[in-house]
Amino acid sequence: MVIPVLLAALVDLNGRQHYIQWGVIQITVANAVIIGLMVLVFVLAILVPFPSHGRRRS
């Protein structure tokens, strides 16, 4: 129960939000950061090779 309270204390969600506007698209900076991190994890998952236990020759 203590960890969620400590994590919530790091970010003030009651403050004024900052927006990114690009034409008709409007998104908060926090959501843009989350989307960017998700894309980064996706790209890393594609590029980083799976661990192997050694190659077997038949």
Summary of the structure (lengths in Angstrom):
residues: 58
radius of gyration: 19.7
end to end distance: 53.7
largest distance: 63.4
contacts: 75
relative contact order: 0.08
helix: 48%
strand: 14%
